Amino acid sequence: MKILLYGINYSPELTGIGKYSGEQARWLASKGHAVRVVTAPPYYPQWQVGEGYSAWRFRTEQVDGVTVVRCPLYVPRKPTALKRLLHLISFSASSCLAVLAQLRWKPDLVILVVPTLFCAPQALLLARLCGAKSVLHIQDYEVDAMFGLGLGGSPLLRRLAWGVERGLLRRFDRVSTISSGMLEKAAGKGVEAQRLLFFPNWSETKRFLDVPRNSGLLERLGVPAGKRVLLYSGNIGEKQGLELILDAAQAHVHRPELVFLIVGQGAGQARLLQRAHSEGLHNVVFAPLQAYEDLPALLASADVHLVIQKRGAADSVLPSKLTNILAVGGNAIITADPDTTLGRLCDEHPGIAVRVEPESVSALNAGIERVLALPVRNVVALNYAADFLDKERVLQRFMAQV
């Protein structure tokens, strides 16, 4: 089968959507499919185009049996709501040419990964002209996330944005997304049940089994020996509300055995660094994003995993970092309201994680004490990962359904 995977994020990005899109394309190619990818140069989560790539030129490369077409885009150094919109629109405009050029190749399956929905018209047009099946895979509800995080917009603008979104969603042959709550949201936007697919983010679960704590890695990252580690690892952006971690660190400065380790990069990093420095938070350590081969050891070395999000984001954005935390048997604190996807996950699988109220430092502090008292390995999390998050099972199920 000829498969076109279309999306703004792709390998070698180490976190978020790019990681999963890269693994999916390589898996499809390994199964004998002809795979092409239309994407952008790597830029996330640093918001800086990777070394050896250009933000202004097209580039075609062969990587792991996949043909990858890189398209120009605008990458703001300091993303704001308006700059993010221009960023997404710029990729849609430049990639439109690369997508429609695939008419000569005639794919059998066109998969668009959202964000960005701005790319939906050309994806639908290509599929229609080629007689291909079209799949919209929703990693983030970008419209809901924008309004849910209070980024503004008049009632008229909101109605217009949601109306356009509903119209586009209903034109794809299949609509997949990564959680039950996000599937319900798609149904609420008018997508018929028979066209909906559950396609969760996965974990290479075998890589994370029985991984020991790595004191050497922690010391290399700046964590002194003998400390108990409260870890946040991933993108340091706006939607997480990571200031809450510094609030918790401030409340625990009298506990010398605890270290808050923030590993990652992103638009909000400079602000957190400045605050930690100005407040003299010596129990907070910042470290750069680690190579993927070191991720199992990093996650296995944490006593507490912090999965922090602002209220309003927990159903629009499901944190991809959670899959590997569960696969390693980590004890996580999740900030989510009970009626969200993450909240229901905790209710339906008691013991999988500790859920606390979002944007509340007192709730987070109480959650930290609960998790610190738990056994080192979370058996509920390990069993869930084995049953629902194994990469091979997830991808095989997806291809059987499309």
Protein Blocks (a to p, Z undefined) as FASTA:
>chain_A
ZZddddfbdcfbfghjllmmmmmmmmmmmnopacdddddddfbfklpacehiafkbccdd
deehiacddddddddfbdcfklmmmmmmmmmmmmmmmmmmmmmnopabdcdddddfklmm
mmmmmmmmnopacddddfbdfklmmmmnongpafklmmmmmmmmmmmmmmpfbdcdfbfk
lmmmmmmnopafklpccddddddfklmgopacdfklmmmnopaehiacdddeddddfkno
pmmmmmmmmmmmmmmkbccddedddjklmmmmmmmmmnopakbccdddddfklmmmmmmm
pfbdcddddehjlmmpccfklmmmmmnopacdddddfkbmklmmmmmmghkaccddehia
klmmmmmmmmmmpcfbdfklmmmmmmmmgmklmmmmmmmmZZ
